[in-house]
């Protein structure tokens, strides 16, 4: 038998890519040195086959690029965990992109560059021209961005250099770590989720992520998520809800990815599941539209308590191009479609879809990304401060009502009343008029209330005041209802409604007096109603309820009187306790003994020292009694400053008399007369000698006045009065005492020698 001799087989291939040797051997298409593998199995192998060997050359595979660097900086912005993120700042600044409507601005910018270049080349001074052109540029930029059309805002929202979700997150968070995967084996890069902190508070962030250049855009699928992305977001929502992290979502997508594979994997189901789940999450949710928000792809992470939008962001059910293609059969009508769709932040705030607008710098968010991020941070903090104050049920209700009130608007067509009622929050009526309370039920409630009042009287329990008030209100409503029924039975409702309308108009008119004719109509209707009331079918019920109302009102009045009487007794008892105290009795007895020793019969005959002692004793007793009243839960008005006012007036009079006596003294009078003569001699233009004499005389007069004031002992009296005022203010609980302060300032200015001024002639001045 012939034997086959084979040279050693050599397999060449890129095995690092995942293809194993067993896979290659199983393949019927691969061969060894030109011999098919099938033939190897069929051929008879001789002794020479024992040396058969399979060898392969394995290429060195490319090492996987992990985001964690070899020399990780522990002090990096965002914390050390930020190294785990593949998202890094761009090494090169993105190239500027000019939108179509911005081209006139570029012409001005070129002119500025040309003039600067000319100035550099020639050495001439063109600074005025450059400043003028720059001012024109800034004004044109301001005018352009203040009057943007909807389609221009759409173009700004789609700007290639517009900051993305992760750009904003890196600017507003102190720490951020990205979380991956939907726990089903997939990780959609078009939706990014992670935990981050703002001002020390942790939040769950999730948002659509677009690319910053072509390579990133392809990797991120141009910000269009697949079902895996929405399921990843759903997983993080459950995670945040479990741990109590508030959720912040950033919306920036043209819509969910609409390919065949995504539909097969359940794109609609994933979006619907997110919508349903977000309405039940027990944590605050804030959504921010930073670019474009397209249809269900945006709404799948946008069911929030508050929806905020950047100034140039858009939020739509269909893009302007798609809308124009459907309605006008051409995408060229997109400017018209953008206007009709009302997709800008301002329009959506008017429709109450958006809850706020976050400002952008002139030129759009890409002109100053960091400033825009800080505006977003401020808006997030404010919104979360408001939402975190709500409890769980209030938070869920707030989110539900936000979306419940949307829709149902048709231009030019009034809204159906039933639909309108279903759209707004239902208000529960205070009294169900359809089913009035029966007399037996009312009688039972009144009887139970009487028993409570009797028990409160017998024991030390508080009177059931709340129950009394509620019963009175209920009986009033019942009586009103009975009166209305009686008016209906007598056929007076239409006339009553007309009179109410007339009365309302008269009340709102400028003339507040009621017209005599209207007054006569009211009186006639009143008389007719009173005459026909006994014959009304419900008169017996009305009379019974009125009697019950009178009885309950009387019981309330008696209860209040009892309460007042009890309080009086309590106050008298406490006052007696204060007056019976040994220290108070001693003070009173001592004062009585002093008055008896003086032998006076009238208060006016008492000396000043004894009067002051009596006032001080009175004030101390009043303060102690005020503390007792406060302990009973009563409000005590502070003591008046009447005694102090009297003292201030006396002090004022003393100052005035002292000044008058000093001025009338012969020495000072002579000096004043001499000063007048010197001023008259000097005239309007005095010489240096006259000026010197006048100044000397003024100084002498001031000094004489100051000495006279000090000799009267006014300073000591002033200090004493100040101390009394301070003591009175402290005892009154720190009152302002503005009147006393003003009087005190006035007094101090009267006697203070340093502040005395002499004005011998009005409007007179010396150069």
Secondary structure as UniProt FT lines:
FT   STRAND          9..13
FT   HELIX           15..17
FT   HELIX           21..26
FT   STRAND          31..32
FT   TURN            33..34
FT   STRAND          35..36
FT   HELIX           37..42
FT   HELIX           47..51
FT   STRAND          54..58
FT   TURN            70..71
FT   TURN            74..75
FT   HELIX           80..84
FT   HELIX           100..102
FT   HELIX           103..122
FT   HELIX           127..146
FT   HELIX           150..157
FT   TURN            160..161
FT   HELIX           165..172
FT   STRAND          175..179
FT   TURN            189..190
FT   STRAND          191..198
FT   TURN            199..200
FT   STRAND          201..208
FT   HELIX           214..219
FT   HELIX           221..223
FT   HELIX           227..243
FT   STRAND          246..253
FT   HELIX           260..264
FT   TURN            265..266
FT   HELIX           267..278
FT   TURN            279..280
FT   STRAND          285..294
FT   HELIX           295..299
FT   TURN            300..301
FT   STRAND          306..310
FT   TURN            311..312
FT   STRAND          314..316
FT   HELIX           320..327
FT   HELIX           331..333
FT   HELIX           334..341
FT   HELIX           345..350
FT   TURN            351..352
FT   STRAND          356..358
FT   TURN            362..363
FT   HELIX           365..367
FT   HELIX           369..387
FT   TURN            388..389
FT   HELIX           392..404
FT   TURN            411..412
FT   HELIX           417..423
FT   TURN            433..434
FT   HELIX           439..458
FT   HELIX           465..490
FT   HELIX           493..508
FT   HELIX           516..533
FT   TURN            534..535
FT   TURN            537..538
FT   HELIX           539..579
FT   HELIX           582..598
FT   HELIX           603..605
FT   HELIX           608..631
FT   TURN            632..633
FT   HELIX           642..664
FT   HELIX           666..682
FT   HELIX           688..711
FT   TURN            712..713
FT   HELIX           714..731
FT   TURN            732..733
FT   HELIX           738..751
FT   HELIX           753..755
FT   TURN            762..763
//
